Amino acid sequence: MIGPDGAKQLAKVLENAKYITELWISSNGIFPDGAAAIGKALADKKCLEVLCMKRNDIGLSGCQEMASCLTASKTVRVLDFSGNNIGDEGVKILVNAL
């Protein structure tokens, strides 16, 4: 588990990456703070195709943060946020972001 601090460090690497097509970061306990950092880092990545964030306890606030990167990338074809306690409202946020 990398936790929120590890997610923030990962976000720094992602910010400098030119192309990100897939990100698999499941079961790492990144919580809302880690999701916010990763969402901001991915916000300008226009070729993201796969985003798997399951079982990270990001909750609704983390889901809202991740929605911004989904709005920017119109190429997402696989999205998995299962096990994050986002509820119906979180699902609506993600669907609207796509």
C-alpha positions, 0 to 999 in steps of 0.5 A: 500500500502506498497510502495518500503520501505515496499517491502524492509522490506518484502524482509528481511523476505523473505530472511530468509524464508526457503520455499516460494511457493506463493507470492501475492503482488498486487497493493502495489506500490512497483516500481522498487526498491521494485521489485529489493529487492523482486527479490533478496530475492526470487533468491534462493527460488527453490520451488516458484509456484505462483508469483502475482505482478500485478499493482505495477508499477515496469516497465521494470527495475523492471521486469529485477530484478524479472527475476533472481528469475524466473531463479532460480525457475523452479517450477513457474506455475502461474505468473501475472505481468499485469498492470506493464508497462513492455511492450513486452520487459518485457514479453520477459524477463519474458518468457526467465527467465522461 
